[in-house]
Amino acid sequence: MQLEPIPLMSAWTHNGVRAGFEVLFAEAIEHGHVLRGHTTAVEGPEAWSVGYRIEVDPQWCTRRAEVRSVSAAGTVRTTIERIEGADGVQWFVDGVPRPDLEGCLDVDLESSVVTNTLPVHRLDLTPRKTHAAPAVFVRAGDLSVERLEQEYRLRSRTSEAIKFDYASSTFDYACELSYDASGLIVRYPGIAHRER
């Protein structure tokens, strides 16, 4: 799907499940993009701050994600890599192979709405056609990693806005996601809305 260039800076207020704020700084590089961002939030009795640097290739598939979480429990870091080799594509979490993540092309951070842009940029979506987009899901507090099953279905598209029906069987959750023309979330019900 051809989208407008991603803005250099964006920001969201997180509200609903958590209260917080997220910023994104995007950079086009020779072979893809780098997304650097930070979310600071209070969720229930917990407060956390998660910083990330995600590198994607020209098709918006994740190459590498470096994530750091700070909470009352301390600071944790993780590095997630998608490496293409003679044996095909493999995912590594802190250098350890993760065959359970086979078939995933994206990383999805629980702490961020930015990562919902990755499949939108890559998939050739036809209206009302459902596309599976499994992802490497990273929890906000402890940065534990699991497989996330999710689907996107294009609901509508204009020159200024894109709407998708989103569903995750992993969390038994479904909603309508609203994006701008660059593929960044404008409204994620119960999670966040775009400020800039």
N, C-alpha and C positions, 0 to 999 in steps of 0.2 A: 504494500500500500504506500503510495507516494504521499508524504506529508510535508508541511512547511518546515523550515529549519527550526530546530529546538532553540529557545531563547537562552542567552548566556546566564541569566539568573532568574530563578522562580522561587516562590514561597507559598506555604500552606499553613492554615490553622487546623490543628487536629482537634476534633470535638466529637463527643459521643462516647465511644469506647474508652477514649483517653482524652486528656486535655494537654495540648502542647503546640509546638511550632516546628516546621521543617523548612530548611532552605536547600536549594540546589544551585550548583555552579556547573554549567555544562561547557565542554570544550570539544570542538571537532579536531581530530588528529588525522594523520595521513591515512591510517587504516582503521577508521571507526570513530568512536567518541569516548570521552572520559566523563563520567558523572560523579561529581564530588558533592556530598551533602551531609547534613546533620539534622537529627530530630531529637528534641528534648521534650520529655512528657511525663505526666503523672497518670498512672493507670491503676485504679483501685488503691490499695495501700502502698504501691510501689512507685518510685520515681526512677527514671533512667535517661541516659543520654547516649545516642548511637550515632557514630560517625561512619561514613562509608566512602569508598572510592571504587567505582565499578568501571571496568574497561570493556567495551563492546566492539565487535568487528563491524564491517560495513553493512552486514545484514542484521545488525542489532542483536546478535547472539553473544552471550556473556563469555568473555575470555578469562577474566580474573576479577574477583571482588575481595577487597580488604575491608574488614568490618571491625569496629572497636566499640565496646559497650562499657559504660561506667554506671554503676549503681551502688547502693549501700553495701552490697555483697563484694564489691571490688571492681577491678577492671579486667575484662577479658577481650581477647583478640582472636580473629580467625581469618584465614586466607582460603578462598575457594577458587579453584582453577578448572577450566575446561580445556583439555589438551587433546589436540588431534594428532594421532600417530599412525604407525603402520597397522596397529591393531584396531583402528577406528578411534572414536571419541571416548575419552574417559574423564570423569570428574574426580578431583582430589580435594579433600578438606584437610588443611594443615599437613599436606604431603601424603595423606593416607587415601588410597583408592576407595571410591564409593560406587560399586557396581549397582546399588539400588537406585542411583540417580540417572541411570542410562535412559536416553531418550529426552532428557531435559535440555533445553537450550538457554534458559533464563535463570537468573537468581531472583528471588522475591523476598524482600526484607519485611518482616512483620512490622517493623518500625517506620516504614516508608511507603508513601503512595507513588513515589517516582518509579519504582520497579514495575508498576503496571503499564508503563509505556513501552517496555521492551517488546512484548509480542505484538503489540499494535503496530509498531514500525515494520515488523518483519512479515507478518502474515498477509497474504493476498486474500482479504476478506470479501466475500460476496454477501450482499444483503440476505439475512435470514439463514445463512449457512453457518453451522456450528463447527468451531475448530478447537481441538484439544491443544492445550499449551501447558503441559506439566512443567513444574519449576522446582528449583532447589530453594526450599523455604528455610529462612534463618530467623529464629526466635529473637525477640528484642533483648531480653534480660541476660540470658546465659549464652546466647549465640549458638544454641544447639541447631542441628541441621536435619531436615527431613524432606521427604518428597511431598510436593503439593500437586494434587490433581485439580485442574481448573480448565474452564472453557470460556471462549469469547464468541459472541454472535453479533454481527453488525446490525444495529437497529435502524440507524439513520445517519446520513452524512450531508452536511452543507459545506460551503466554503469557509465557515467560521467554527463549526462544531461537529463533533462525532459522538454518537451514543452507541454503547454496547450493552447487551445483556451479558452479565457475568455470572458464572456459577462455579462453585468449588464443592466437589463431593467429599473432599477431605474434611471440610468444616460444615457440611450441610448448609451452605449459605448461597444466596442468590440476590442480585440487585441489578440496577441499571447504573452503569458508569458513564459519566459525562466527561468528554475530553475537548481540548481546544484543537485548532487546525494543525498544531505541531505534534499532537499525540500525547500531551501532558494532561493529567487528571485536572478537571475543574471542580468536580463534585464526586465524592465517594461517600454514599449515604452511611451515616453513623461513624465515619472515620475522619474525613477531612474535606475542606474546601479551599480552593485556590485564592490567594490574596493578591498575587502578582505573577 
